[in-house]
Amino acid sequence: MKVLFALLGVLIMQWGLMGTEARAAIKSETVEYKDGKTALEGFLVYDDSWSGPRPAVMIVHQWMGLTDYEKMRAEQLAAKGYVAFALDIYGKGIRPKDASEAGKLAMQYKSDIKSYRQREKAAFDYIVKSKKVDPKQIVIMGYCFGGTGALEAARAGLPVVGAVSFHGGLSTPNPQSTNNIKAKLLVLHGAIDPNVPPKDVDGFMKEMNDAKVDYQFVAYSGAVHAFTQKSAGNDISKGVAYNEAADRRSWQALMDFLGEVAPLSK
């Protein structure tokens, strides 16, 4: 009996160590990179147990800047095996204190698409140099303001294989640049989002169809803006609210899309 307990003890210790090693394999670090002379600060996450280059996913933040929310999503992707890079549009140390400040910052870049796209290119130029990353398998995705950015990166011809928008804006001041799109697109939209009205949806589809872009558009019933973010509350009358079903379904849609455009192979 003592021998049996001793064996069980060894096995429990081994299982515990295996669990610790698995958790320790996920590495994260805050990294500094630049757009010209402007310092930017991103969040890089990866599974260190993988060998060789692998697909990467760039995450563009919502209007509050790079927060714990984007870091959480990056960690989820890293746990799947992707190199995840939550990038920075606003600049190192520039983080809105409230919605009013966030609105001004977001509008600054939405009004200056050239600068917005350049910030995304700076992030791409940083991550593509990593030995952990397969440069031919990079996807860009984003939430709200960042969803707009992911689509603009594709319109700018950034050499990514996929671009994904979660409840992002769909219109653009430069529709003629849609012909630059080489990536496949996935748009995940709240069907009753008052911030992205039907005319914007219709305009987006015409824009993409005219340019013969390979895209998927998924609208989630009962979902409004920010449907993936629990911090948005649950009052849809405000036009901004969390929707558990839409959150879960859209994440699965992302996984399916990544499996198509940037599949993992360990």
Buried (B, 14 or more C-beta within 10 A) or exposed (E): EEEEEEEEEEEEEEEEEEEEEEEEBBEBEEBEBEBEEBBBBBBBBBBEEBEEBBBBBBBBBBBBBBBEBBBEBBBBBBBBBBBBBBBBBBBBEBBBEEEEBBEEBBEEBBEEBEBBBBBBBBBBEBBBEBEBBBEEBBBBBBBBBBBBBBBBBBBBBBEBBBBBBBBBBBBBEEBEBBEBBEBBBBBBBBBBBEBBEEEBBEBBBEBBEEBEBEBBBBBBEEBBBBBBBEEBEEEBEEBBBBBEEBBEBBBEBBEEBBEEBBEEEE
